[in-house]
């Protein structure tokens, strides 16, 4: 009997035992297929569940758009200046000049010019437009009255108080003596620091709230150079604490990088 005959007979014959074995094999294959299908289905469900959880987590972390820079920190305004070069050379105490006289003279000039520029843009600083004396996010200033009580004023009222207070200090002969031979008081440095702190707040308020008016009147080059001069003088004689300059820290650092202060 040839190999093919044996193969043919074996393939064609089927006993009850063989049928039972085939049925068991088919049942086993079906169960295995079901297990694979169930496992695959569970894997898909797990993937969908994980994706859903990821989407929920993503939706909870909502996109927050970046805060745009103020106009005065944007190009070309941040580099605009009336005077090229550094102000360091012109703020240094000249030879043979008394320190007190030099400080008093420059303080008077900074006050005069700041008062002048504020007078130009004061029509834009109203109770409606500036209900608080602010200088950017997180910087709202309050005025201390005679009893050291903090009072919130609109910016226009606050600035008027600062300018009036500073003017009174400058005209006080016991603080800013004008007669020859009369010395400056021991409290003179502290008084200057308080004046410069208040003047800086006016600079900061105008930069954040009225720089568009400065640009509209083509004064941005004058304004930037004036502020750079003010900061250079303050740094030279340590009239401003770093924390007091925080609202305009980025602008000051830009001026430093440009070699202006």
Buried (B, 14 or more C-beta within 10 A) or exposed (E): EEEEEEEEEEEEEEEEEEEEEEEEEEEEEEEEEEEEEEEEEEEEEEEEEEEEEEEEEEEEEEEEEEEEEBBBBEEEBBEBBBBEEBBBEEBEEEEEEEEBEBBBEBBBEBBEBBBEBBEEBBEBBEEEEBEBBBBBEEBEBEBEEEEEEEEEBBBBBBBBBBBEBBBEBBEEEEBBBEEEEEEBBEEBBEBBBBBBBBBBBBBBBBBBBBBBBBBEEEBBBBBBBBBBBBBBBBBBBEBBEEEBBBBBEBBBEBBBEBEBB
